[in-house]
Amino acid sequence: MPSDLLIRNAELVVPEGDPWVGDVLLRDGRIAQIGQHLPLEGVARVIDAEGHTLMPGVIDPQVHFREPGREHKEDLQTGSWACARGGVTSFLEMPNTDPPTIDQRALDDKLARAASKCVVNYGFFIGATADNLKELQRVQGACGIKIFMGSQHGPLLVDDPLVLERIFAETDPNFVIAVHAEDHARIQARRALFAGRTDVAVHSLIQDEEAALIASRRALDLATRYRHRLHILHLSTGLEVELLRQHKPAWVSAEVTPQHLLLSTADYARLGSLVQMNPPLRDAANLAQLWQGLQEGILDCIATDHAPHTLQEKAQPYPHSPSGMPGVETALPLMLTAAQQGRCSLHQVVQWMCEAPARLYGIPNKGRLQVGYDADLVLVDRRTPKPVRREELLTKCGWSPFEGWELVGWPLLTIVGGQIVFQNGQVDPSVRGQALTFLR
């Protein structure tokens, strides 16, 4: 077990009330005490955090770490190292690997791989197909069911309305169904309409706002009819925000990514396929509506959709360039910078990135700086701006669309289960995270 660790003089972001300066004692992997001037006797290690902010570790509810099958882009080890550098202490990983995670055997394989190499905590989705309903009904240890309603090929594409309905009707209603909400038929029709266009900006026209709205409405209707827990992934449009504003039952939630909050279609001219993603970037009016949806609580949490590809792959001409970008190292500094700019509060960042993911996926004892909770924490510097530098990134793909952005809130210290996993710019590769548990 980790030895006692006392963090002194930190600005503490506690669940209720304003942040205040105090100490936190970590013991046996849990938060043992929070107070001021806690005694030093018997404490194995003391860290003076004066001038810096201590908050719960980020829980990223949507990443793609590519293992097994595409480890040249990322793997569970490098992905978890990037998490540690970004203050992400737990992640939920998607099933579109090779082979895909569509049965208990594939899920167990991922859990075993993660146990051997991940320095942060981990959980995995099981993917829905047209014919694996029995696996979805009996799987053990998954955080939820992932459905690709569009932007996917092969067995993980589930666009048949009858198949979708059976999944909602015949799986545990408390087992989260997380949907990639884009309508496959509309995308195919619009791809034919824009055939021959090779400028990457056409991506946002092909996979347009209506394609997202159609799929989100279909998923929402099914979730409402069967009272089934639904989470809409990486919501990207104001149309979807308005849909949820009018028709969002208590068992439906939604997320947004930093890139959909901070980048727009205007960025294609500068960054090209580096900002090609699914769902695609939208215009500035949509960004404003997404921010408003977050502020109103219509959107519940923030995820990165960390989906790395190599620069060589990204350099292929559209439409051969793949969609996706890395994000676990930059998400927290991006949002803390937004807080410094007055676009949100520090408490809201913690709510969206720590508390809400734990609540939505039923992850016990995580997401709060509170006595008795797991000691998954991050100490950040909210005073000193530093640029995003390609050479400092730990993701295997080695690039970021935010390169050069001056950000505050970079992690100085990341703690997982009471153990220091990141400090002084270095990851401790000997630390091991734990498999997350999920309460329904």
N, C-alpha and C positions, 0 to 999 in steps of 0.2 A: 504494500500500500504506500501511497505517497506520504512523505513526512509533512509535518505541520508547516504552513507557509502563512506569514502575516504580511499583508499589503497595507502600508501606512500612508496617511495624509493624502489619499486620493479623493477626487471629486466622485461621489457615489451616485449612480443613477438608480435609485430605489423605486419600487412600484408606485408608491404614493408620495406626493409632496415634491418639493423642489429638490434638485441635487444638493448634497451637502458634503463637507469634507470630513472624512473619517477613516476608520480602519476596518479591514475585513480579515478574519482568521479562517483559514482553510484547514480542515482536518479530515482524514480518511475519505478524501474525495468529495466532501460536502462543504458547504458554507456553514461554519460552526458558530461564528459570532460576527456581529456588525456593531460598531460603536466608535467611541472616541477614546484615544489614549489606552487602547487595549494593552495588557501587560505583555512584556517580551519574554518572560521566564519560560523556559522549556520549548521555545519555538525554534525549530531547526533553521529556518531561513526567514529573513526580513527584507522586504523591498520597500524603499522609500519612493512613493509615487507622487510626490508633491508637484503640483502644477498639471497633473494629467487626470484623465477621466477613466473610471472603472465602470464597466457595464457588462451585462450578460453577453456571452458569446452568441454570435449570429447563428441562426438555424436557416440554412438555405434549402428551401423545399423543392428546388428543381435544378439538377445538374445532369450533365451527360459526360461521364468520365471514360467512355469508349472501351472499357475492358469488360469482357473479352472481345477480341476480333479486330480492333482498330487502335491498338496501343501506340502506333506511330504518332497519333494525334495527342493522346493523353492516356494515363492509366490510373488505377486507384491510388497508387503511391504518390505520383506527381500531382494528381488532383487534390489529394489530401494535404500535401505540402503547400500547395497554393492556397487552400482553405486556411491553413494555419497562419500563413502570412497575411491573409485578408481578414483575420479575426472571426472566421467561420469555424465554429467548434462542432457542428453537426451538419450533415447533408443528407438529402433524399435523392437517389439516383434513378434515372429513367431506364426503361427496358429495351431501347433500340440499340442493342449491342449485337454481336455476331458470335454465337447464336443469340437470338432475342430471349429475353427473360419472360417466358410465357408458361412456365410450369414450375413445380416445386423443386425439381432437380436443378434447373438453371438458377433459381433464386438461391438455393443452398450453396451452389458453386460460388456465386458472388459473395455471399456472406463469409464463406471460408477464405476467399481471396482477400477480402477487406480485413478480416481478423489478423491476417499475416502481415499486412503492410500499411494499413491506414493509421495515421497519427491523430485523426479526429474521429468523432462518432459518425455512424453511418446507418442508413436504411435504404431499402430498395423497393421500387414498384414492381408489380407484375403487370405485363402488358396483355391487353385484350386482343383476341383475334376473332375471326368469324366462327371458329369451332372449338374454343377452349373454355366454354362456360363451366364445365365441371371443375377444371383447375381453378377458376376464379372463385368457385363456391367453397373449395376445400383448402386453399392455400393457407399456410401458416407462416407468420413472420414478415409479411409484406406490409408496407406502409399504406398502400392503396392500389387501386386498379387504374392503369393509364390507358386511355382511349385516344388514338389518333383518328380524328374525324376527317382529316385532310393533311396535305403536306407530308405524305408518307407513301412508301411503296411496299409491296410484299405483304406478308401476313399481318403486320401490325396496322395496316389501313383497315378501319372499320367504318364504312360509309353506308352500309345497308340499313335502312330504318328499322327493319324487323329484327336484325341482329342487335342493334343498339337497344331496342325496346326490351329484348329478352335479358340483356345484361342488367339493365336497371330493374327489371321486374323480378329477376330470379337470383340476385346476389343479396347479401346482407345489407340492408338499407343504412346501417351504421358504418359500413366499410367504404371509405372515401373513393369515389370515382373522380379522377382528375382528367379533364378533357383538353386536348389541343383542338380548339374550336375554330376550324376553317372548313368551309363546305367544298368537298372534293369536286363535285359536279360543276360548280360555278368556276372553280379554278381551272378545270380542264377546258371549259368553254372559252374562258378569257385567254387562256394560253394559245388556243387556236386563233382567237381574234387578233392577238398581238404577235403572231408568228412572224419571225424575221427580225424583230427588234432585239438588238444585242446590247443596248445600254442598260446597265444594271438598275437604273431608276424605274424601268418598266416593271420590275418585280412588285412594286407597291401598287401598280395598276392591275396587274394580273391577279394578285391576291389582295383584292380591294376590301374596303370596309364592309361592303355588303356580304362578302364571303364569310367574314368573321361573324357578322350579326346573324346570318342564317343558322350557322352551326351553334352559336351560343343560345339562340332562341330554342332550337331543337333540344339541346341538352337540358336547358332550364325547364322546358315543358315536361320532359320525361322525369326529371328530378321532382317536379311538383306533383305529377300524377302519382308517382310511387313513393313519395316522401323519402327519397333516397339522398343520402349525403352526396353533394356535388361540389367540386372545386374547379373553377374555370382558370386554366393556366394562362400566363402571360397575356392578359387582356390588353388590347391595343387601341380600341376606338371609343370615341365619345358616344357612338350609337349603342355600344354594349353597356357603357356606364348608364345611359338613360334607360335601357331595358331593365337593368338591375335596380335602378332607382324606383321603377314602377312595379317590378314583379320579383322581388328577392325574398324568398322565405328564409326562415332562420337556419335551415339546414343547407343553404347554398352560400358559398364563399368564392372569392376571386382574388387574383394576384396581378401585380404589374412588375415589370422589370425596370432597373435604372435606365437602360438604353431607350426604352419606350417613353420614359419621362424626360430624358435629357438630349436625345438625338432626334433629328427629323429628316424628312425627305430632302431637305436642303443639304444634308451632309453627304449625299451620294456624290456630289460634284468633287468633294475633297477626298473622300475615303473609298469610294467605289464599292467593290464587293466586300471590303472589310466590314461594312455595315449592312450587308445582305443577311437577312434572318427571316425566320418564320415564327409568328406573323411578321410582316415587314414593317419598316418605319412608316410613320404617318406624318401629316403636316402639323404645323404649330398649333392650329385650332384643336386638334385631337390631344396634343400634349397638355394643353390647358385644361381640357375636360378630364383627363386622367388624374392630374393633380387635384382637381376639385373632387373627383370621386374618392381619392385617398383621404382628403381632408374631411369629407362627409361620412366616412366609414363604409361607403358602398364597395370600395376595394379594401380588402382586409390585410394583405401582407405584400411583401416584396420578395421576389426570387430573382436569381441571376439568369436562369436558363443558360448556364455556362455550357457552351457547345463548341469546343475548339476544333479548328482545322489548321493544317499547315499553311504557311504563306504560299508555298508552291501550288497547293490545291486552290487557294483563294485567288491566285493569279490567273486561273483559267477564265476564258471569256464567258460571259453570261450567254445562255443559261447553264453552262457546265460548271460554273463556280458554285461550291456548296454553300448552304445557308447555315449561319451560326457564328458565334463569337465567344471568346472567353470572358469571364466576369467575376469569379469568386474573389480575386485579389483587389478589385477596385470598387466593389459595390458599397462597402461600408464607408470608405473615404468619400465616395461620391455623395452619399446621402448625408454624411456629417458636414460636408461642404455646403450642401443645399440648406442644412439647418443653420449654419453660420451665416448664410446669405438671407435668412429669414423666410425661406420657402416652406419650412416646417420647423418643428421643435425637436430638441434632443429626446424628449419623452416619446414623441411620435416615431422617431427612428427606432427606438428600442421596442416600441409596441409593434411596429410593422415588421421588424427583422428578427425579433427574439421571442416576444410573448405570443404573438398571433400564430406563427407557425407551430409552436408547441401546442397551443390550444386547438388549432384546426385539425391536427393529426393525432391528437391524444397522446402526446409525448410527456410522460410524467416527470416532474422535478427539474424541468429545464426552462430557460427563457426568462428567469427573474433573478435579480440580485436580492436574495431573501434567505434568511436562516433556514437550513434544512434542505435547500435546493442543491443540486449538483454543482460542483465547483468548475463550471465551464464559463470562463470569463475572458474579457479582453480589456487591456489597458491601452488607451489611445491618446495621442497627442493632438489636441484640437487647436493648438496655437501655432504650430509651425507648418507652413505650407511647403509641400514637396511635389515635384512633378512625377507623373507616371513615366517610368523609364523602362524601356524594353529589356535592358540588360539585367534588371533587378527582378524580373518576373520569374516565378517558379513553375508556372504552367508549362507543359512540354511544348506547346505550340509557339511560345516565345514572343507573342505580340499582343497589343491591345488597341482597340479603336480610340481609346482615351489617352494614348501616348502624348505626352507633353502637357496635359491638363495639370494645373497646379491645384492640389487638393490638400485639405487638412484632415485630421482624423486617422492618420496611418497608425496601425497597431504597433505598439512597442513591445507588448508582452501578450501572448495568448496561452491560456491555461485550459487543459482538458482533463477532467476528473482529478483536479488538484495538482496536476503535473504541468510544468512549464514546457510547452511544445515549441514555442517560438519566442526568441529574445535576441536582441542585438543583431537583427537581420538574419538569424540562423534558425533553421528547424532542427529539433532534436529527433533524429530518425528512430530512436529507441522507444519513444512513447507510442502507446497503442490506445486508440479510441475503442469504444464499445459499440456493439450492436444496439440500436435504439429499440425500445419497446413502444407499442402503440395500443392505447386503450380505445375500445369502441363503445 
